Amino acid sequence: MTIQYYLLNNQLSDEPNQQIARVQTRGKKDLDDIVRLIVTRGSTLGEPDIHGVLTELGHVILAMLEEGNAVYLPFATFKSKIKGTFVNHNDGYDPSRHMLLPNIAKGPILKKLYGGNILRVEKIDHPNNKPELKSFVDMSSGAYNETVTPGGMGSLIGKRMRFNEEGDSEGVYLVDTTTQEATKAPFVGLNSATKQAFLIPSSLSPGEYFLEVRVAHGEKIAIGRLDDRLTVA
């Protein structure tokens, strides 16, 4: 089996083509899954006994942490840490400014697993890299998900919408629902993952339009479309 990953645009970077990796998990496993796997690997203990031991292990770890201990196990190290800054040497812990948090680090067997050449990785296509368009406001009329005014400004809220403004095939588009002709917004004032502010093309003819955001991922173009059709009167 491989660890699968995909690339997506780094929405926090000023570099338009920079990508970051996300690991695609194959599923979620819980304590019951662990118990069943231990049994199938030849344990002489039954599922109830194993479940009881593992449950008690969690209780013991918590008790040791409550006593102020660090707990070292083969797979992980558990400690406590305090988040926040202190005014000076005489300052003390204040729950309104500080937070007590768990500090969990890799143990020896995890270091060996992730530090060597044991795991294999596989690059896959993004499972859902399409921009998600949630709402549009026509700034000239104040209309919400309804009309669009040529030559005016539009505001769009959504997810995964940031694009490379220098890309020929990327941007905000108005698509005629009858002819399927796509007209690109000539100017974008705000280009972020969650919000777009753009100039609506003045050349739009009366009719209905789809509003789309197109984002490049490598050689592929991901297209997100607003559910509502917009009308040019």
N, C-alpha and C positions, 0 to 999 in steps of 0.2 A: 504493500500500500504506500501511497505517496501523500505528502502534505501539499494540498492544492492551494494555489494563490492566484490572484488576479491583480491587475494594475488599474489605477484610476488617477485622475488629475489631482494634483496636490493643490487643494483650494486655498491653502494658507501661504503658498509661495508666490513670489512675484514673477518667477520663471514660468511662462505660459505652457511649456511642454514638459515640465517636471512631473514625474509620476511617483506614486507611493504604492506599496504592496499591501494587500489585505488577504489574510488567510481564510479560505472557505472551509468551514468545518463540515464534516460528513454527518454529524448528528450530535445529540446530547446524551450523555451517560450520567446516571446517578448511582447512589449507594447500592440499590438493588441490582443494577447491572454489574457492578464490581463483585458483589457477592456471588452472583450466578457464574461469572467468569472464573472466579477462584475455584468453585466446585467443579467446573468442567476441566480445569487444569489438574485434577486429581487430588484435591484436598480430602483428607479423612474426616474432616468436620462437616456437619450438615449446614444448610443455609441459615437456620435460626441461630446456631452458635456463632457462625462467622459474622452475621449481621449484628449480634449482640456485642461481640468483641470490637468491631469497627465503630459502633455507636459509642461504646465506652471509651474508645481511644479519643474520640472527639471531645468527650466530657473531661477526660484527664488533661488533654492539651489546654483546654480553656481554664481549668483549675490552676494549672502551672503558670499560665500567663497572668491570671488574677493575683498570684503570689509575687509577681514581678520577675519571673524567671524567663530565660530564653530556652526554647525547646528545639533540640537538634534531632531531626529524623533523617533517614537515608534519602528521602525525596525532597524535603524542604526544611528550612529553618524558620521558626516563628519567634518574633520579638515584638516589642511595643516601641512606638516612636511618638513624638509630640510635634505637631505642625503649628507653626506660628512663630513670631518674633517676640522678644522680651525687651522692654524699655531700657533696663540697665541690670546690673548684678543683683540689685535688691528686689527686682520684680519677681512675681510668682505666677504660677499657673492660674489662668482666668478662663473659665469655660466660654465666655463671650468672645475671647480673642484667640484661644488656643484649642486644639483638638487632639485627643489621644487616638492614635490609629494603629492598626496592625501592620507589621513589617514582615513580609514573607519573601524569602529568597530561595533560590535553587539549592537543593541538597546535592550530595555527591553523585547520586545516580542520574539526576536530571542534568547536572553539569556534563556528565559523560555522554548522555544521550544527545544533548544539543551542542556539545562542544566538539564532537568528532564527525565522522562521515557515515554515521549510522542511518540518519533520516534522509530520505530522498524527497525532492520537491518537484512539483509539476505545475507549469503555468497553464491557466485556463482562461477562457473568455469571462468577462465580467458577468455575473448572473443577473444583474439589474443595473446597467449603467445609463439608462435613459433618464434624461431630465424629467422632473416631476413638476408640472405647472398646476398651481393650486388656485390662484385668483389674479384677475387683471382689473386694473382701474384705468379708465380713460380720463386723463387729467383735465381735459377741456370741458367735458360734460359731467364728470364725477360719477359716471355710470360704472356699475360693477358687473363684470362678465356679460356685457350686453352690447354696447356700441363702441365703435372706434372712430376717432376723428382724424382724417388725413392731415398731416402737417402739425399735429399736436403731440404731446408727450404721453407716454404710457408707462404704467408701473406694474410690474409683475412679481408675484411672490411664489416661491416654490422650493425645490431641492435639486442639487446637482446641476445647476444651470450655468455655472461659470464656464466660459469658452475663451479660446484664443482669438482676440479681436483681429489678428492679422491673418487668420485662416480664411481662405476663400469660401469654404463650404460650411463655416460655422457662423453662428449669430442668431438673431431674432428674426423670424420670418412671418409674414402674413400670406396665407395660401388661399387663393380663390377656390371656393368649394365646387364651383362649376367647371372652370377650366383647369384647375390644379396648378395654375401659374403661381410661383412663389416669389414674393417681393421682399428683399432684405431691408431691415431697418438701417438707414444710412448713418445713424449716429447712436452710440450707447454712452449714456452719462454715468451709469453705475452698472458694473458687471461683477456680480458676486454669486456664490453658490445658491444663496437663498433669495436674492432680489435683483431685478433688472429694471433699469430706468432708461427708456429709449425713445427716439424720435420716430413717430409713425410716418411711413412713406406718404408723401403728398400726392403720389400718382395713383393711389387706390381709387378704383371706380366703385360706384354704388353696388352693393351686393353683400353676400355673406362670406366670411373668411375664417379659416382655422388659424390660431396663433400657435407658432411652434418655436422651440429653442433647439438648435442643433449644435452638438458638441462632438469633437473628434476624439476618438480613443485609438491611437495608432492610425491605421488606414481605414478604420470603420467610423461611420458617423452615427451617433446615437441621437434619435429624434424624440423629443417630448412634446405632447400636444395638449392644449387646454381642452377640457371636455366640452365647454360651451362654445357655440359659434358666435362670432362677433359680426355686427352689422354696420356697414357704411351706408348711411342714408343718402 
